[in-house]
Amino acid sequence: MPSIELGRGRIGYTVVKGASRRYTYFRFRPDLTLEVVLPRGRSVDVEDAIKKKSEWIIEQYDRLSSGEPVLADDSVMFDGHRLRLDFQKTAGEEGLFLAAGGRVVVKAAERHRIRELVRRWFLKESSRYVIRALPGIARKAEVKYHRADVREIRNWGYCTGDGRLSFSWQIIALSERLREYILCHELVHLTEPNHSVAFKRKLGSLLPDFREREKELGRVVPARSIREP
């Protein structure tokens, strides 16, 4: 992955083509890599464009770097709450469960297994949430989606041109109001592919406080990758 020296260090970036024919957009993925969205049909000097936007990029990177992590060494965020991870070494069956006192008891052979067990738990609970909540929100938004899934993606949500919606398996870490924002955001993209005035108007009709929710979501930092070692 290419990277560029900005501020106090190097920031990795990826380049994708967007739908706009005029504008270059910048956004950070949950893994803190910068995504540069280039206009179609135009030649852009990527590093020059990044440098011109460096003040904003550094500000956003610092904000995300100091944000609220979904998964820390001794705690995990679930439904908007910070829960303590209580590791219990076992030679028997692995598993985890919610316990009294804001704890998640994790039984595993080794401590590093916590990350994989959290991933499985989140995948199941995030899928349940999307299956339950998405149809009603889609009716409210007056849009139809082709299919929806929950999986490991770099963003909180993603919408394809053929009407497929994908959501991060980590969304169950968020409060209900932030999960609702993500679902609404992607559903609006079914009819408004860009973050245009029309997109914001439609999103605002569903969530009048969407800007506040967007800022709250920006303070949450998803786990970079939780995969079986």
Secondary structure as GFF3:
##gff-version 3
##sequence-region A 1 229
A	DSSP	beta_strand	3	6	.	.	.	ID=ss1
A	DSSP	beta_strand	9	17	.	.	.	ID=ss2
A	DSSP	beta_strand	25	28	.	.	.	ID=ss3
A	DSSP	beta_strand	34	38	.	.	.	ID=ss4
A	DSSP	alpha_helix	46	52	.	.	.	ID=ss5
A	DSSP	alpha_helix	54	65	.	.	.	ID=ss6
A	DSSP	beta_strand	68	69	.	.	.	ID=ss7
A	DSSP	beta_strand	75	78	.	.	.	ID=ss8
A	DSSP	beta_strand	81	89	.	.	.	ID=ss9
A	DSSP	beta_strand	95	99	.	.	.	ID=ss10
A	DSSP	beta_strand	103	108	.	.	.	ID=ss11
A	DSSP	alpha_helix	113	141	.	.	.	ID=ss12
A	DSSP	beta_strand	147	151	.	.	.	ID=ss13
A	DSSP	beta_strand	157	159	.	.	.	ID=ss14
A	DSSP	beta_strand	164	168	.	.	.	ID=ss15
A	DSSP	three_ten_helix	171	173	.	.	.	ID=ss16
A	DSSP	alpha_helix	176	188	.	.	.	ID=ss17
A	DSSP	alpha_helix	197	206	.	.	.	ID=ss18
A	DSSP	alpha_helix	210	218	.	.	.	ID=ss19
A	DSSP	beta_strand	220	221	.	.	.	ID=ss20
###
